[in-house]
Amino acid sequence: MTTNAYAPELEDVRRAVRASLAPFGPEYWRQLDSERAFPEALFAAMGRAGWFGTLIPERWGGADVGPAVASVVVEEINRAGGDATTINAQMAICGTLVRDGTDAQRERYLPGVADGSIRFLSVAATEPDSGADMSTLESKGRRYGEGWVLSASKVLISLAEHTRLLILLVSTEEGPTLFLLDEEDVGGALEVQPIEMITNRMTTSLYLDELYVHDDCRLGPPGKGLACLMKGFAPRRVLAAAEALGHARFMLDRSLAHAKERETFGRPIGQNQGVQYPLTRAYASVEAADLMRWDALRLVEADDPAAGGRSALAKILASEAAWETARAALTTFGGWALSADYHIERKLRDATVFVFNNLLLSYVAERVLELPKAY
Ligand SMILES: Cc1cc2nc3c(=O)[nH]c(=O)nc-3n(C[C@H](O)[C@H](O)[C@H](O)COP(=O)(O)OP(=O)(O)OC[C@H]3O[C@@H](n4cnc5c(N)ncnc54)[C@H](O)[C@@H]3O)c2cc1C
């Protein structure tokens, strides 16, 4: 296994996460992937171990130990052959509620999110005609009595079938506005349709038509929905980077072992430079991206304005490192890379989820390099 020399102070956290993960090896994940199923047993175990409170303040039942710990949790899940989508969502999506919720909302929900009894897994922002461009939302909210009437059509929404709480972004007279929908209150009104995907991301379309909700469901100020979501972008990018690094390290570890064991022409395939060089380049990319991840975390934890640019770089570099490692793993395993038995093809599919970086490149170009704004 390639070593991880950074953040030695978090070695105890790594060991503890690995202990929580011990019953959930690659075969567990292979089965879930083939059934497109939710990782129920893993989710329950992570809740019992207390990991969901990582980013929740202690007064609402969390441990509040910070994004570096959260990043180790998701990295270790992926490094162990898993897919941290659900755990990442449960730890991080509640950040908007922590920062911008009312006390009543926080008291009602955060303790249950921290212990896993309430699932808070979804943000519904993307629409059929506004993907990257959030300035043209078709989903609407209009004031009505003491509340709002909401109509929305959303696509590519992760985990909406499995969550109790969901953040919905709609356009109101004041501008983009967030609502916190509780499935127990509005469940029947949400129509959710699965979208078949390359990976087990449990992604759906979501419709609701003329749903009345009380103003208590509004999350953050009217018109400030995008601003509220954006406050969480830097930590969420670092978690995405850590996830991508976990996938990369799983593939790299397996590839190195295979390169040393598998023999052709009377010698290990890893003796051939055609195998060595792609693996060494992948290793270099992973290590460089990991350094950027820790630098970004330092800035995120210090609430430094430079965290935005650094976290974007960490996500870009880590996702590219995972993609490069997938290619190196393909070369190393040859035809076996495509067999489900070796878990490489599944990890290769998982790595695709992180490669969409255009808007992050725009962010870095404008905010860090001070190039003219593209749009
Ligand atoms: C696995 C998965 C899970 C997702 N989960 C969620 C979720 O839970 N909630 C949610 O709201 N959304 C979710 N999304 C949606 C995701 O946020 C969108 O895919 C993203 O916003 C881009 O929208 P789009 O796919 O419609 O691409 P489009 O907006 O159609 O863009 C297509 C391509 O063009 C590029 N592009 C567009 N405009 C520009 C520009 N001005 N400059 C440079 N490049 C540009 C984009 O980067 C993209 O690569 C998920 C997506 C995936 C793949």
The ligand as an SDF file (V2000), in Angstrom:
LIG
                    3D

 53 58  0  0  0  0  0  0  0  0999 V2000
  -23.3790   11.8350  -10.6610 C   0  0  0  0  0  0  0  0  0  0  0  0
  -23.9930   13.2020  -10.6060 C   0  0  0  0  0  0  0  0  0  0  0  0
  -24.6750   13.5880   -9.4610 C   0  0  0  0  0  0  0  0  0  0  0  0
  -25.2710   14.8430   -9.3950 C   0  0  0  0  0  0  0  0  0  0  0  0
  -25.9490   15.2000   -8.2710 N   0  0  0  0  0  0  0  0  0  0  0  0
  -26.5780   16.3870   -8.2200 C   0  0  0  0  0  0  0  0  0  0  0  0
  -27.3520   16.7430   -7.0810 C   0  0  0  0  0  0  0  0  0  0  0  0
  -27.4470   16.0000   -6.0990 O   0  0  0  0  0  0  0  0  0  0  0  0
  -28.0030   17.9420   -7.0860 N   0  0  0  0  0  0  0  0  0  0  0  0
  -27.9310   18.7950   -8.1440 C   0  0  0  0  0  0  0  0  0  0  0  0
  -28.5490   19.8580   -8.0950 O   0  0  0  0  0  0  0  0  0  0  0  0
  -27.2040   18.4820   -9.2500 N   0  0  0  0  0  0  0  0  0  0  0  0
  -26.5340   17.3070   -9.3010 C   0  0  0  0  0  0  0  0  0  0  0  0
  -25.7950   16.9760  -10.4180 N   0  0  0  0  0  0  0  0  0  0  0  0
  -25.8130   17.8630  -11.5540 C   0  0  0  0  0  0  0  0  0  0  0  0
  -24.5570   18.6420  -11.7530 C   0  0  0  0  0  0  0  0  0  0  0  0
  -24.4450   19.6470  -10.7890 O   0  0  0  0  0  0  0  0  0  0  0  0
  -24.6580   19.1590  -13.1990 C   0  0  0  0  0  0  0  0  0  0  0  0
  -24.2980   18.0610  -14.0130 O   0  0  0  0  0  0  0  0  0  0  0  0
  -23.8190   20.3530  -13.4700 C   0  0  0  0  0  0  0  0  0  0  0  0
  -24.3440   21.4600  -12.7890 O   0  0  0  0  0  0  0  0  0  0  0  0
  -23.7500   20.6690  -14.9840 C   0  0  0  0  0  0  0  0  0  0  0  0
  -25.0440   20.6960  -15.5310 O   0  0  0  0  0  0  0  0  0  0  0  0
  -25.3570   19.8310  -16.8490 P   0  0  0  0  0  0  0  0  0  0  0  0
  -24.9260   18.4380  -16.5880 O   0  0  0  0  0  0  0  0  0  0  0  0
  -26.7600   20.0960  -17.2300 O   0  0  0  0  0  0  0  0  0  0  0  0
  -24.3710   20.3890  -17.9360 O   0  0  0  0  0  0  0  0  0  0  0  0
  -24.5800   21.6400  -18.9020 P   0  0  0  0  0  0  0  0  0  0  0  0
  -24.9350   22.8460  -18.1180 O   0  0  0  0  0  0  0  0  0  0  0  0
  -25.4500   21.2210  -20.0300 O   0  0  0  0  0  0  0  0  0  0  0  0
  -23.1070   21.7790  -19.4370 O   0  0  0  0  0  0  0  0  0  0  0  0
  -22.5200   20.7770  -20.2790 C   0  0  0  0  0  0  0  0  0  0  0  0
  -21.0240   20.9350  -20.2690 C   0  0  0  0  0  0  0  0  0  0  0  0
  -20.6690   22.2390  -20.7110 O   0  0  0  0  0  0  0  0  0  0  0  0
  -19.8730   22.8820  -19.7500 C   0  0  0  0  0  0  0  0  0  0  0  0
  -20.2220   24.2910  -19.6930 N   0  0  0  0  0  0  0  0  0  0  0  0
  -21.4680   24.8490  -19.6300 C   0  0  0  0  0  0  0  0  0  0  0  0
  -21.3670   26.1760  -19.5960 N   0  0  0  0  0  0  0  0  0  0  0  0
  -20.0510   26.4810  -19.6260 C   0  0  0  0  0  0  0  0  0  0  0  0
  -19.2990   27.6940  -19.6080 C   0  0  0  0  0  0  0  0  0  0  0  0
  -19.8840   28.8680  -19.5410 N   0  0  0  0  0  0  0  0  0  0  0  0
  -17.9500   27.6070  -19.6350 N   0  0  0  0  0  0  0  0  0  0  0  0
  -17.3310   26.4150  -19.7210 C   0  0  0  0  0  0  0  0  0  0  0  0
  -17.9790   25.2390  -19.7530 N   0  0  0  0  0  0  0  0  0  0  0  0
  -19.3190   25.2820  -19.6920 C   0  0  0  0  0  0  0  0  0  0  0  0
  -20.2310   22.2250  -18.4260 C   0  0  0  0  0  0  0  0  0  0  0  0
  -19.1670   22.3470  -17.4750 O   0  0  0  0  0  0  0  0  0  0  0  0
  -20.4370   20.7930  -18.8580 C   0  0  0  0  0  0  0  0  0  0  0  0
  -19.2030   20.1150  -18.9140 O   0  0  0  0  0  0  0  0  0  0  0  0
  -25.1690   15.7300  -10.5020 C   0  0  0  0  0  0  0  0  0  0  0  0
  -24.4480   15.3490  -11.6310 C   0  0  0  0  0  0  0  0  0  0  0  0
  -23.8690   14.1070  -11.6890 C   0  0  0  0  0  0  0  0  0  0  0  0
  -23.1140   13.7060  -12.9350 C   0  0  0  0  0  0  0  0  0  0  0  0
  1  2  1  0
  2  3  1  0
  2 52  2  0
  3  4  2  0
  4  5  1  0
  4 50  1  0
  5  6  2  0
  6  7  1  0
  6 13  1  0
  7  8  2  0
  7  9  1  0
  9 10  1  0
 10 11  2  0
 10 12  1  0
 12 13  2  0
 13 14  1  0
 14 15  1  0
 14 50  1  0
 15 16  1  0
 16 17  1  0
 16 18  1  0
 18 19  1  0
 18 20  1  0
 20 21  1  0
 20 22  1  0
 22 23  1  0
 23 24  1  0
 24 25  2  0
 24 26  1  0
 24 27  1  0
 27 28  1  0
 28 29  2  0
 28 30  1  0
 28 31  1  0
 31 32  1  0
 32 33  1  0
 33 34  1  0
 33 48  1  0
 34 35  1  0
 35 36  1  0
 35 46  1  0
 36 37  1  0
 36 45  1  0
 37 38  2  0
 38 39  1  0
 39 40  1  0
 39 45  2  0
 40 41  1  0
 40 42  2  0
 42 43  1  0
 43 44  2  0
 44 45  1  0
 46 47  1  0
 46 48  1  0
 48 49  1  0
 50 51  2  0
 51 52  1  0
 52 53  1  0
M  END
$$$$
